[in-house]
Amino acid sequence: VQLVESGGGLVQPGGSLRLSCVASGFTFSSDVMSWYRQAPGEERELVARISSAGDSTNVADAVKGRFTISRDNAKNTVTLQMNGLKSDDTAVYYCNLRSSTYGRDFWGQGTQVTVSS
């Protein structure tokens, strides 16, 4: 299993970023995918989750109305569209697979998002 994130960077408050996670090594369309984030000195927290078919999503209250999670099962990709970014969104963002086949979580390497003027 491999999860490779991209799309992080430095953005000004109010700006947008689009994170992508390309997955391989498993049947992508079978599993729930999520995005987590971890700020310095903080615990890793769930940002958004999407069902295997992409027809159901859950988004953390802190980002509701600003972030959108989606997936393309034909391209083995899950995306996090982040709008209206705030300084509190600064963190390393991780792609997560909750594998029904292996009975465990897998994580990408993380991508840094920094929101600053």
N, C-alpha and C positions, 0 to 999 in steps of 0.2 A: 504494500500500500504506500502510495506517495501522494502528498498534498503539497502543492507549490503555489504560494500566494504571490501576488504582485499588485502594484497600484498605490502603495503608500507614498508618503512624501510630506513636504511642508506646505501648509496652506494657511491663508489668512482667515480670521474669524468670519463666518458667514459664507465661506467658500464651500466647494464640493470636491469630493474624491470618489473614485469608483475602484473598489477592491475586487480582485478576481482570484479564484482558487481553482486550479486545474488538478483533477484527481486521476489516479491511475492505479491499477493493481487490484481492482475489485469491481463488482457490478454496481456502478454508480447509482443507477435508477432504483436500487433496492433499499437504500438507506437514507435516514435523516441526516441532514447536513446543518452545521451551525457556524456562526462567527462568535468568537469570544474576544475579549480584550483585557489587557493587564497594564495598569498604570504603575509607575514607580512607587514601591512601598505598599501597593494594594494587592488584593487577591484577584485572581482571574475571574471575570464575570461574563455571563451570557449576554450577548448583544441581540442576536436574532437567530431563529431556527426555522427550517423549512422542511416540510414532509417530503417523502421520497418522490411523490408524483408532482410536487410543487403546488399543490392545491390548498395547502394550509400553512400559515406562517404565524410565528410568535415573535414579538419585538419587545425588548425591554422598555419599561416606562420612560427611562431617561432619554431614549432616542426615538420614541414613538412620534410619528408625523414628520420625522426628518430622515430616517434611514429606511431603506427598503431592501429586503433580501429576495433573490430570485435564483433560478437554476435553469440550466439547459442540459437536459439528460442526453441529448444527442452529441453534445460537445464535452460532457463530463466536467461541467463548470458550474460553480456557484458564485454569485456576485453579491456584493454589498454596495449599494448606492448610498452615499452619505451626503446629505445636503444640510445647509444651515449649520455648518460645523462650529463648535464652541471650543474654548480652551480646555474644558473638562473632557473633551473627547480625545485628548492627547493620550496615546497608549500604543502598545504593540498589539496588533490585531492578529488573531489566529483562526485559521480554518480548522474545523473539527468534524470528524466522522465518528458517529456512534455505530460501530459495525455489528450488524446482526449475524454476520458469518463468524467473526472472530470473538464476539462477546466482549469487546473492549473499545476504548476510545483511541483514535489516532489523531495526531496534530501536525499541522504544517510548521514551518520554521518561524513564522511570524513576519509581519511587515509593519514598520514603524509609521505611525500617523502623528504628525505634530501640527497643532493648530496654534499659530502665534502671529502677531503682527510685527 
